């Protein structure tokens, strides 16, 4: 087995680094754009007069960075070539997303808005895989230009991890459907022209089938954004939306009627391995900065780094990071070779450990830096506030552990490739 990073990916990291230095860093520093990354002025991102929504100038800056990355050919790395991408692999995405996060926060990679110069374009990929020919013809060009998109209306006020018990329903009405219900944590709904609303169209609560996805216009009669949920890490773009007798026609169905959950499950593993890699990168940044500071800071006449009370916690974090990196690379490689659902248990392992590690590393960085680490003169408290959410979103860590247990104890089965009994040994 060869554990070296493939040369083509290693070379591409250099290309990305050069692009960041030549294009992104100057943009980050012009016209006081740095205020959005100056942790003393972080609330510049938030428009408090509009209920805590992202500041328009902040979002315009992110969009400009995305367009520059797209023009340079980086943003669509993971997309297929027929959509202007590079057919990037899961291994490539994992290595790249860790690499970018290890640099620390910046315009090149700030996951508060899921922003990165190498995008994780789930909406586009879902449209390419599940849209009708008419939908793809209408939507894809606009989505690729950043001019159209949809939010994900899955979670409900009374139903989180178990989407099969959702209360939102759609019933036939002439040549279309009427939707009634409510969705919460609709991220990006303040700008999205559509919401991909999951609604039960048949079956009983708890059934996996019988749920249909509808691309629902946000300007349709009966759609109302009730509130935006303020969070640990502001600004907020997480809306609660109600649907009262909202009419949509049959052409709004996304994917197959009754099989909507398959759509959101399709890219779960790809999303989770990339999130794990990003959390690993952010954790490594916190570790690296702590080691550097401990060597420079000299209380009582000697460097902090000479104290085992400083050394040992960072040693444990760095050891966990090294082991996690090996598992992420192995898992992503196996996903490329055997299929995304062949190693679902390992994906969950990477995800929950990566997100937990990042929070632990940020907390230790604050402790190592003392009062300065707790202040907004350093980014650690921001990193903690941001990555803490990933222990809940994209499947809470308890759900990830339950998933792992399902495979361990035989309640769930991996989709092993033909001719291969087991990829993970379970």
Sine and cosine of phi, psi and omega as CSV:
sin_phi,cos_phi,sin_psi,cos_psi,sin_omega,cos_omega
0.00,0.00,0.64,-0.77,-0.01,-1.00
-0.96,-0.29,0.90,-0.44,-0.06,-1.00
-0.99,-0.12,0.06,1.00,0.06,-1.00
-0.95,0.31,0.53,-0.85,0.13,-0.99
-0.91,0.42,0.79,-0.62,0.00,-1.00
-0.79,0.62,0.64,-0.77,-0.12,-0.99
-0.84,0.55,-0.65,0.76,-0.05,-1.00
-0.91,0.42,-0.52,0.85,0.05,-1.00
-0.97,0.23,-0.67,0.75,0.04,-1.00
-0.87,0.50,-0.67,0.74,0.03,-1.00
-0.91,0.43,-0.60,0.80,-0.02,-1.00
-0.93,0.37,-0.53,0.85,0.08,-1.00
-0.86,0.50,-0.62,0.78,0.05,-1.00
-0.91,0.43,-0.64,0.77,0.03,-1.00
-0.88,0.47,-0.70,0.72,0.01,-1.00
-0.90,0.44,-0.67,0.75,0.02,-1.00
-0.87,0.50,-0.67,0.74,0.01,-1.00
-0.91,0.42,-0.66,0.75,0.04,-1.00
-0.88,0.48,-0.67,0.75,0.02,-1.00
-0.87,0.48,-0.71,0.70,-0.03,-1.00
-0.93,0.36,-0.60,0.80,-0.09,-1.00
-1.00,0.10,-0.54,0.84,-0.13,-0.99
-0.90,-0.43,-0.72,0.69,-0.18,-0.98
-0.99,0.12,-0.70,0.71,-0.01,-1.00
-0.88,0.48,-0.71,0.71,0.07,-1.00
-0.86,0.50,-0.64,0.77,0.03,-1.00
-0.91,0.42,-0.62,0.78,0.00,-1.00
-0.89,0.46,-0.50,0.87,-0.11,-0.99
-0.98,-0.19,-0.11,0.99,-0.02,-1.00
-1.00,0.02,0.44,-0.90,0.07,-1.00
0.80,0.60,0.55,0.83,-0.01,-1.00
0.86,0.51,0.44,0.90,0.09,-1.00
-0.87,0.49,-0.36,0.93,-0.03,-1.00
-0.90,0.44,-0.28,0.96,0.02,-1.00
-0.86,0.51,-0.47,0.88,-0.01,-1.00
-0.96,0.28,-0.24,0.97,0.00,-1.00
-0.88,-0.47,-0.06,1.00,0.12,-0.99
-0.98,0.19,0.94,-0.35,-0.21,-0.98
-0.93,0.36,-0.20,0.98,0.12,-0.99
-0.98,0.22,-0.39,0.92,-0.06,-1.00
-0.88,-0.48,0.47,0.88,-0.10,-0.99
-0.87,0.49,-0.44,0.90,-0.01,-1.00
-0.94,0.35,-0.03,1.00,0.13,-0.99
-0.88,0.48,-0.37,0.93,0.03,-1.00
-0.96,0.29,-0.33,0.94,-0.18,-0.98
-0.96,-0.29,0.75,-0.66,0.08,-1.00
-1.00,-0.09,1.00,-0.05,-0.07,-1.00
-0.93,0.37,-0.40,0.91,0.00,-1.00
-0.97,0.26,-0.27,0.96,0.02,-1.00
-0.92,-0.39,0.56,0.83,0.11,-0.99
0.98,0.21,0.38,0.93,0.06,-1.00
1.00,0.02,0.22,0.98,0.02,-1.00
-0.93,0.36,0.32,-0.95,0.09,-1.00
-0.87,0.49,0.68,-0.74,0.05,-1.00
-0.87,0.49,0.67,-0.74,-0.02,-1.00
-0.86,0.51,-0.64,0.77,-0.01,-1.00
-0.92,0.40,-0.58,0.81,0.05,-1.00
-0.89,0.45,-0.74,0.67,-0.02,-1.00
-0.93,0.36,-0.55,0.83,0.05,-1.00
-0.91,0.42,-0.59,0.81,0.04,-1.00
-0.91,0.41,-0.69,0.72,0.04,-1.00
-0.88,0.48,-0.66,0.75,-0.01,-1.00
-0.91,0.41,-0.65,0.76,0.03,-1.00
-0.88,0.47,-0.68,0.74,0.04,-1.00
-0.89,0.45,-0.65,0.76,0.03,-1.00
-0.89,0.46,-0.70,0.72,-0.02,-1.00
-0.90,0.43,-0.63,0.78,0.05,-1.00
-0.91,0.42,-0.64,0.77,0.03,-1.00
-0.92,0.40,-0.59,0.80,0.01,-1.00
-0.93,0.37,-0.69,0.72,0.03,-1.00
-0.87,0.49,-0.60,0.80,0.00,-1.00
-0.98,0.20,-0.13,0.99,0.05,-1.00
1.00,0.00,0.22,0.98,-0.07,-1.00
-0.99,-0.13,-0.58,0.82,-0.18,-0.98
-0.87,0.50,-0.60,0.80,-0.09,-1.00
-0.99,-0.10,0.37,0.93,-0.09,-1.00
-0.70,0.72,-0.73,0.69,-0.10,-1.00
-0.99,0.16,-0.16,0.99,-0.03,-1.00
-0.98,0.21,0.39,-0.92,0.09,-1.00
-0.91,0.41,0.36,-0.93,-0.07,-1.00
-0.90,0.44,-0.50,0.87,-0.01,-1.00
-0.95,0.32,-0.16,0.99,0.10,-0.99
-0.95,-0.32,0.27,0.96,0.04,-1.00
1.00,0.05,0.19,0.98,-0.03,-1.00
-1.00,-0.09,-0.20,-0.98,-0.03,-1.00
-0.90,-0.43,0.21,0.98,-0.08,-1.00
0.81,0.59,0.66,0.75,-0.04,-1.00
-0.87,0.50,0.59,-0.80,-0.04,-1.00
-1.00,0.07,0.25,-0.97,0.11,-0.99
-0.89,0.45,-0.63,0.78,0.04,-1.00
-0.89,0.45,-0.70,0.71,0.02,-1.00
-0.87,0.50,-0.71,0.71,0.00,-1.00
-0.90,0.44,-0.64,0.76,0.00,-1.00
-0.89,0.45,-0.71,0.70,-0.02,-1.00
-0.91,0.41,-0.68,0.74,-0.02,-1.00
-0.91,0.41,-0.73,0.69,-0.05,-1.00
-0.92,0.40,-0.58,0.82,0.10,-0.99
-0.91,0.41,-0.70,0.71,-0.02,-1.00
-0.85,0.53,-0.71,0.70,-0.02,-1.00
-0.92,0.39,-0.66,0.75,-0.02,-1.00
-0.94,0.35,-0.50,0.87,0.01,-1.00
-0.91,0.41,-0.35,0.94,0.04,-1.00
-0.96,0.27,-0.20,0.98,-0.10,-1.00
1.00,-0.04,0.00,-1.00,-0.04,-1.00
-0.95,0.30,0.55,-0.83,0.03,-1.00
0.06,-1.00,0.07,-1.00,-0.02,-1.00
-0.91,0.42,-0.33,0.95,0.05,-1.00
-0.95,0.31,-0.42,0.91,-0.13,-0.99
-0.20,-0.98,0.98,-0.22,0.03,-1.00
-0.65,-0.76,0.99,-0.16,-0.22,-0.98
-0.98,0.19,0.05,1.00,0.10,-0.99
-0.83,0.55,-0.60,0.80,0.06,-1.00
-0.94,-0.33,0.35,0.94,-0.10,-1.00
0.81,0.58,0.62,0.78,-0.05,-1.00
-0.99,-0.12,0.71,-0.70,0.09,-1.00
-0.34,-0.94,0.49,-0.87,0.06,-1.00
-0.94,0.34,-0.27,0.96,0.16,-0.99
-0.92,-0.40,0.98,-0.22,-0.22,-0.98
-0.98,0.19,0.43,-0.90,0.12,-0.99
-0.94,-0.33,0.99,0.14,-0.24,-0.97
-1.00,0.02,0.95,0.33,-0.09,-1.00
-0.89,0.45,-0.69,0.72,-0.04,-1.00
-0.85,0.52,-0.70,0.71,0.01,-1.00
-0.89,0.45,-0.70,0.72,-0.04,-1.00
-0.92,0.40,-0.60,0.80,0.06,-1.00
-0.90,0.43,-0.68,0.74,0.02,-1.00
-0.89,0.46,-0.67,0.75,0.00,-1.00
-0.90,0.44,-0.52,0.85,-0.05,-1.00
-1.00,-0.02,-0.54,0.84,-0.16,-0.99
-0.88,-0.48,-0.23,0.97,-0.02,-1.00
-0.94,0.33,0.50,-0.86,0.15,-0.99
-0.94,0.34,0.21,-0.98,0.02,-1.00
-0.86,0.50,-0.62,0.79,0.02,-1.00
-0.92,0.40,-0.68,0.74,0.02,-1.00
-0.90,0.44,-0.70,0.72,-0.02,-1.00
-0.90,0.43,-0.63,0.77,0.00,-1.00
-0.90,0.43,-0.62,0.78,-0.03,-1.00
-0.98,0.19,-0.66,0.75,-0.20,-0.98
-1.00,0.00,-0.72,0.70,-0.20,-0.98
-0.84,0.54,-0.73,0.68,0.00,-1.00
-0.85,0.52,-0.65,0.76,0.00,-1.00
-0.94,0.34,-0.62,0.78,0.01,-1.00
-0.91,0.41,-0.65,0.76,-0.01,-1.00
-0.92,0.40,-0.45,0.89,0.05,-1.00
-1.00,0.04,-0.04,1.00,-0.03,-1.00
0.97,0.26,0.36,0.93,-0.06,-1.00
-0.98,-0.21,-0.13,0.99,0.06,-1.00
-0.51,-0.86,0.53,-0.85,0.05,-1.00
-0.25,-0.97,0.10,-0.99,0.06,-1.00
-0.70,-0.71,0.52,-0.85,0.12,-0.99
-1.00,0.02,0.10,-0.99,-0.06,-1.00
-0.93,-0.37,0.95,-0.30,0.01,-1.00
-1.00,-0.09,0.99,0.14,-0.06,-1.00
-0.90,-0.43,-0.87,0.50,-0.05,-1.00
-0.91,0.42,0.59,-0.81,0.02,-1.00
-0.86,-0.52,0.34,-0.94,-0.01,-1.00
-0.80,0.60,-0.56,0.83,-0.04,-1.00
-0.96,-0.29,0.04,1.00,-0.07,-1.00
-0.61,-0.79,0.88,-0.48,-0.01,-1.00
-0.94,-0.35,-1.00,0.05,-0.11,-0.99
-0.90,0.43,-0.52,0.85,-0.03,-1.00
-0.99,-0.17,1.00,-0.06,-0.03,-1.00
-0.95,0.30,-0.28,0.96,-0.06,-1.00
-0.95,0.31,-0.24,0.97,0.03,-1.00
-0.98,-0.21,0.39,0.92,-0.02,-1.00
-0.88,0.48,0.55,-0.84,-0.03,-1.00
-0.99,-0.13,-0.24,0.97,0.04,-1.00
-0.92,0.40,0.75,-0.66,-0.06,-1.00
-0.79,-0.62,0.46,-0.89,0.13,-0.99
-0.77,-0.64,0.76,-0.65,0.00,-1.00
-0.85,-0.53,0.51,-0.86,-0.02,-1.00
-0.90,0.44,0.63,-0.78,0.03,-1.00
-0.55,-0.83,0.99,-0.10,-0.05,-1.00
0.89,0.46,-0.85,-0.53,-0.01,-1.00
-1.00,-0.02,0.18,0.98,-0.03,-1.00
-0.59,-0.81,-0.51,-0.86,-0.08,-1.00
-0.64,-0.77,0.44,-0.90,0.17,-0.99
-0.89,-0.46,0.78,-0.62,-0.07,-1.00
-0.96,-0.27,0.73,-0.69,0.09,-1.00
-0.72,-0.70,0.71,-0.70,0.02,-1.00
0.47,-0.88,-0.33,-0.94,-0.02,-1.00
-0.47,-0.88,0.54,-0.84,0.05,-1.00
-0.77,-0.64,0.53,-0.85,0.04,-1.00
-0.76,-0.65,0.20,-0.98,-0.08,-1.00
0.82,0.57,0.66,0.75,0.10,-1.00
-0.99,0.17,0.99,0.11,-0.07,-1.00
-0.91,0.41,0.74,-0.68,0.01,-1.00
0.99,0.14,0.15,0.99,-0.11,-0.99
-0.95,0.32,-0.27,0.96,-0.01,-1.00
-0.94,0.35,-0.38,0.92,-0.01,-1.00
-0.89,-0.45,-0.39,0.92,-0.08,-1.00
-0.91,0.42,0.72,-0.69,0.03,-1.00
-0.98,0.19,-0.33,0.94,-0.03,-1.00
-0.69,-0.72,0.40,-0.92,0.14,-0.99
-0.85,-0.52,0.79,-0.61,0.07,-1.00
-0.99,0.14,1.00,-0.07,-0.13,-0.99
-1.00,0.00,0.85,-0.53,0.11,-0.99
-1.00,0.04,0.82,-0.57,-0.03,-1.00
-0.65,-0.76,0.59,-0.80,0.04,-1.00
-0.97,0.23,0.81,-0.59,0.01,-1.00
-0.91,-0.41,-0.20,0.98,0.05,-1.00
-0.25,-0.97,0.12,-0.99,0.04,-1.00
0.98,0.20,-0.17,-0.99,-0.07,-1.00
-0.88,-0.47,0.37,-0.93,0.08,-1.00
-0.80,0.60,0.74,-0.67,-0.05,-1.00
0.98,-0.19,-0.31,0.95,0.04,-1.00
-0.96,0.27,0.68,-0.73,0.07,-1.00
-0.96,0.28,-0.55,0.84,0.06,-1.00
-1.00,0.01,0.21,-0.98,0.04,-1.00
1.00,-0.05,0.12,0.99,0.06,-1.00
-0.93,-0.36,0.77,-0.64,-0.07,-1.00
-0.88,-0.48,0.61,-0.79,0.07,-1.00
-1.00,-0.09,0.75,-0.67,0.02,-1.00
-0.84,-0.54,0.79,-0.61,0.12,-0.99
-0.99,0.16,0.99,-0.15,-0.19,-0.98
-0.98,-0.22,0.85,-0.53,0.02,-1.00
-0.89,0.46,0.72,-0.70,0.00,-1.00
-0.95,0.31,-0.27,0.96,0.03,-1.00
-0.99,-0.10,0.16,0.99,0.01,-1.00
-0.94,0.34,0.51,-0.86,0.03,-1.00
-0.90,0.44,0.75,-0.66,0.01,-1.00
0.99,-0.16,-0.11,0.99,0.06,-1.00
-1.00,-0.06,0.76,-0.65,-0.02,-1.00
-0.60,-0.80,0.79,-0.62,0.16,-0.99
-0.99,0.15,0.92,-0.38,-0.09,-1.00
-0.98,0.20,-0.63,0.78,-0.04,-1.00
-0.20,-0.98,0.29,-0.96,0.19,-0.98
-0.92,-0.40,0.79,-0.61,-0.11,-0.99
-0.99,0.17,0.89,-0.45,0.06,-1.00
-0.95,0.32,0.62,-0.79,-0.17,-0.98
-0.79,-0.62,0.14,-0.99,0.06,-1.00
-0.83,0.56,-0.55,0.84,-0.06,-1.00
-0.83,-0.55,0.99,-0.16,-0.01,-1.00
-1.00,0.08,0.38,-0.92,0.16,0.99
-0.98,0.21,0.05,-1.00,0.02,-1.00
-0.91,-0.42,0.67,-0.74,0.20,-0.98
-0.75,-0.66,0.47,0.88,-0.06,-1.00
-0.98,-0.22,0.98,-0.20,-0.11,-0.99
-0.98,-0.18,0.46,-0.89,0.22,-0.98
-0.97,-0.22,0.81,-0.58,-0.12,-0.99
-0.83,-0.56,0.71,-0.71,0.07,-1.00
-0.95,-0.30,0.48,-0.87,-0.01,-1.00
-0.78,-0.63,0.90,-0.44,-0.04,-1.00
-0.85,-0.52,0.97,-0.26,-0.03,-1.00
0.77,0.64,0.74,0.67,-0.01,-1.00
-0.99,0.14,0.87,-0.50,-0.04,-1.00
-1.00,-0.02,0.76,-0.66,0.13,-0.99
-0.72,-0.69,0.52,-0.85,0.00,-1.00
-1.00,0.01,0.09,-1.00,-0.06,-1.00
-0.88,0.47,-0.45,0.89,-0.03,-1.00
-0.93,0.36,-0.21,0.98,0.00,-1.00
-0.99,0.11,-0.19,0.98,0.02,-1.00
-0.91,0.42,0.76,-0.65,-0.03,-1.00
-0.94,-0.34,0.89,-0.45,-0.12,-0.99
0.99,0.14,-0.43,-0.90,-0.03,-1.00
-1.00,-0.04,0.60,-0.80,0.10,-0.99
-0.86,0.51,0.76,-0.65,0.03,-1.00
1.00,0.08,-0.07,1.00,-0.04,-1.00
-0.81,-0.59,0.62,0.79,-0.05,-1.00
-0.92,0.40,-0.55,0.83,-0.05,-1.00
-0.90,0.43,-0.44,0.90,0.04,-1.00
-0.88,0.48,-0.51,0.86,-0.03,-1.00
-0.91,0.41,-0.77,0.64,-0.05,-1.00
-0.95,0.32,-0.41,0.91,0.02,-1.00
-0.98,0.18,-0.31,0.95,-0.15,-0.99
-0.84,0.54,-0.71,0.70,-0.09,-1.00
-0.95,-0.32,0.29,0.96,0.02,-1.00
-0.81,0.58,-0.78,0.63,-0.10,-1.00
-0.92,0.40,-0.65,0.76,0.04,-1.00
-0.88,0.47,-0.68,0.73,0.01,-1.00
-0.89,0.45,-0.69,0.73,-0.12,-0.99
-0.95,0.32,-0.58,0.82,0.02,-1.00
-0.95,0.32,-0.56,0.83,0.03,-1.00
-0.95,0.32,-0.61,0.79,0.06,-1.00
-0.91,0.41,-0.65,0.76,0.04,-1.00
-0.87,0.50,-0.67,0.74,0.00,-1.00
-0.91,0.41,-0.64,0.76,0.03,-1.00
-0.91,0.42,-0.67,0.74,0.04,-1.00
-0.91,0.42,-0.62,0.78,0.07,-1.00
-0.88,0.48,-0.71,0.71,0.00,-1.00
-0.88,0.47,-0.69,0.73,0.03,-1.00
-0.90,0.43,-0.62,0.78,0.05,-1.00
-0.89,0.45,-0.69,0.72,-0.01,-1.00
-0.90,0.44,-0.60,0.80,0.07,-1.00
-0.86,0.51,-0.72,0.69,0.00,-1.00
-0.88,0.47,-0.65,0.76,0.02,-1.00
-0.90,0.43,-0.74,0.67,-0.03,-1.00
-0.87,0.49,-0.70,0.72,-0.01,-1.00
-0.92,0.40,-0.56,0.83,0.02,-1.00
-0.93,0.37,-0.67,0.74,0.04,-1.00
-0.88,0.47,-0.71,0.71,0.00,-1.00
-0.87,0.49,-0.72,0.69,-0.02,-1.00
-0.91,0.42,-0.65,0.76,-0.02,-1.00
-0.90,0.44,-0.45,0.89,0.04,-1.00
-0.99,0.16,-0.42,0.91,-0.03,-1.00
-1.00,-0.02,-0.60,0.80,-0.07,-1.00
-0.97,0.23,0.75,-0.66,-0.10,-1.00
-0.75,-0.66,0.95,0.30,0.10,-0.99
-0.97,0.26,0.52,-0.85,0.00,-1.00
0.83,0.56,0.45,0.89,0.13,-0.99
0.99,0.12,0.13,0.99,0.04,-1.00
-0.56,-0.83,0.45,-0.89,-0.03,-1.00
-0.87,0.50,0.58,-0.82,0.11,-0.99
-0.82,0.57,-0.54,0.84,-0.10,-0.99
-0.91,0.42,-0.21,0.98,0.03,-1.00
-0.99,0.14,-0.15,0.99,-0.06,-1.00
-1.00,-0.04,0.79,-0.61,0.01,-1.00
-0.90,0.44,-0.46,0.89,0.05,-1.00
-0.90,0.45,-0.42,0.91,0.10,-0.99
-1.00,0.02,-0.67,0.74,-0.09,-1.00
-0.90,0.43,-0.79,0.61,-0.23,-0.97
-0.90,0.44,-0.70,0.71,0.04,-1.00
-0.87,0.49,-0.60,0.80,0.02,-1.00
-0.95,0.30,-0.55,0.84,0.10,-0.99
-0.88,0.48,-0.71,0.71,-0.02,-1.00
-0.90,0.43,-0.67,0.74,0.03,-1.00
-0.90,0.43,-0.69,0.73,-0.02,-1.00
-0.92,0.38,-0.56,0.83,0.06,-1.00
-0.92,0.40,-0.70,0.71,0.05,-1.00
-0.88,0.48,-0.65,0.76,0.02,-1.00
-0.88,0.47,-0.67,0.74,0.00,-1.00
-0.90,0.43,-0.69,0.73,0.01,-1.00
-0.92,0.39,-0.65,0.76,0.01,-1.00
-0.90,0.43,-0.64,0.77,0.02,-1.00
-0.86,0.52,-0.69,0.72,0.01,-1.00
-0.88,0.47,-0.66,0.75,-0.01,-1.00
-0.94,0.34,-0.63,0.78,0.03,-1.00
-0.89,0.46,-0.73,0.69,0.00,-1.00
-0.89,0.46,-0.69,0.72,0.01,-1.00
-0.89,0.45,-0.71,0.70,-0.04,-1.00
-0.91,0.42,-0.71,0.71,0.01,-1.00
-0.89,0.45,-0.64,0.77,0.04,-1.00
-0.89,0.46,-0.67,0.74,0.02,-1.00
-0.92,0.38,-0.58,0.82,0.07,-1.00
-0.87,0.48,-0.64,0.77,0.03,-1.00
-0.93,0.37,-0.58,0.81,-0.08,-1.00
-1.00,0.10,-0.64,0.77,-0.15,-0.99
-0.92,-0.39,-0.17,0.98,-0.03,-1.00
0.91,-0.41,0.50,-0.87,-0.13,-0.99
-0.90,0.44,-0.45,0.89,-0.06,-1.00
-0.98,-0.22,0.25,0.97,0.02,-1.00
-0.99,0.13,-0.29,0.96,-0.06,-1.00
-0.72,-0.70,0.69,0.72,-0.08,-1.00
-0.87,0.49,-0.58,0.81,0.01,-1.00
-0.91,0.41,-0.66,0.75,0.01,-1.00
-0.92,0.39,-0.59,0.81,0.06,-1.00
-0.86,0.51,-0.70,0.71,0.02,-1.00
-0.91,0.42,-0.62,0.79,0.07,-1.00
-0.85,0.52,-0.77,0.64,-0.01,-1.00
-0.86,0.51,-0.67,0.74,-0.11,-0.99
-0.92,0.38,-0.78,0.63,-0.11,-0.99
-0.96,0.27,-0.55,0.83,0.04,-1.00
-0.95,0.32,-0.65,0.76,0.00,-1.00
-0.88,0.48,-0.72,0.70,-0.02,-1.00
-0.93,0.38,-0.61,0.79,0.04,-1.00
-0.93,0.36,-0.66,0.75,0.01,-1.00
-0.86,0.51,-0.68,0.73,-0.03,-1.00
-0.88,0.48,-0.70,0.71,0.03,-1.00
-0.89,0.46,-0.67,0.74,0.02,-1.00
-0.90,0.43,-0.66,0.76,-0.02,-1.00
-0.93,0.36,-0.65,0.76,0.05,-1.00
-0.90,0.43,-0.65,0.76,0.03,-1.00
-0.89,0.45,-0.68,0.73,0.01,-1.00
-0.92,0.38,-0.58,0.82,0.05,-1.00
-0.90,0.44,-0.65,0.76,0.07,-1.00
-0.88,0.48,-0.68,0.73,-0.02,-1.00
-0.92,0.40,-0.67,0.74,-0.01,-1.00
-0.91,0.42,-0.64,0.77,0.00,-1.00
-0.99,0.13,-0.09,1.00,0.03,-1.00
0.91,0.42,-0.62,-0.79,-0.04,-1.00
-0.85,0.53,-0.58,0.82,0.01,-1.00
-0.90,0.44,-0.61,0.79,0.01,-1.00
-0.92,0.39,-0.53,0.85,0.02,-1.00
-0.97,0.23,-0.41,0.91,-0.05,-1.00
-0.98,0.21,0.18,-0.98,0.04,-1.00
-1.00,0.06,0.18,0.98,0.14,-0.99
-0.97,0.23,-0.26,0.97,0.07,-1.00
-0.85,-0.53,0.44,-0.90,-0.12,-0.99
-1.00,0.05,0.05,1.00,-0.17,-0.98
-0.92,0.40,-0.63,0.78,0.00,-1.00
-0.92,0.38,-0.54,0.84,0.08,-1.00
-0.92,0.40,-0.71,0.71,0.00,-1.00
-0.87,0.50,-0.68,0.73,0.02,-1.00
-0.88,0.47,-0.75,0.66,-0.04,-1.00
-0.87,0.50,-0.64,0.77,-0.02,-1.00
-0.95,0.33,-0.81,0.59,-0.14,-0.99
-0.96,0.28,-0.25,0.97,0.07,-1.00
-0.87,0.49,-0.51,0.86,-0.04,-1.00
-0.93,0.37,-0.47,0.88,-0.06,-1.00
-0.95,0.30,-0.18,0.98,0.13,-0.99
-0.98,0.20,-0.06,1.00,0.01,-1.00
-0.86,-0.51,-0.74,0.67,-0.07,-1.00
-0.97,0.22,0.19,-0.98,-0.02,-1.00
0.84,0.55,0.41,0.91,-0.07,-1.00
0.99,-0.17,0.96,-0.28,-0.02,-1.00
-0.83,0.56,0.39,-0.92,-0.05,-1.00
-0.88,0.48,-0.48,0.88,0.07,-1.00
-0.92,0.40,-0.59,0.81,0.06,-1.00
-0.92,0.38,-0.65,0.76,0.04,-1.00
-0.88,0.47,-0.68,0.73,0.00,-1.00
-0.92,0.39,-0.62,0.78,0.05,-1.00
-0.89,0.45,-0.61,0.79,0.03,-1.00
-0.89,0.45,-0.71,0.70,0.03,-1.00
-0.87,0.50,-0.71,0.71,0.01,-1.00
-0.88,0.48,-0.60,0.80,0.02,-1.00
-0.85,0.52,-0.66,0.75,0.04,-1.00
-0.97,0.26,-0.61,0.79,-0.02,-1.00
-0.88,0.47,-0.68,0.74,-0.12,-0.99
-0.98,-0.18,0.13,0.99,0.15,-0.99
1.00,0.09,0.19,0.98,0.03,-1.00
-0.99,0.17,-0.33,0.94,0.02,-1.00
-0.76,-0.65,0.40,-0.92,-0.02,-1.00
-0.84,-0.54,0.70,-0.71,0.10,-0.99
-0.95,0.33,0.49,-0.87,0.11,-0.99
-1.00,0.04,0.96,0.29,-0.04,-1.00
-0.92,0.38,0.57,-0.82,0.01,-1.00
-0.92,0.40,0.41,-0.91,-0.02,-1.00
-0.86,0.51,0.77,-0.64,0.02,-1.00
1.00,0.04,-0.05,1.00,0.01,-1.00
-0.87,-0.49,0.87,-0.49,-0.07,-1.00
-0.93,0.36,-0.70,0.71,-0.03,-1.00
-0.41,-0.91,0.70,-0.72,0.06,-1.00
-1.00,0.02,-0.57,0.82,-0.12,-0.99
-0.99,-0.16,-0.17,0.99,0.02,-1.00
1.00,-0.02,0.02,1.00,0.03,-1.00
-0.98,-0.19,0.00,0.00,0.00,0.00
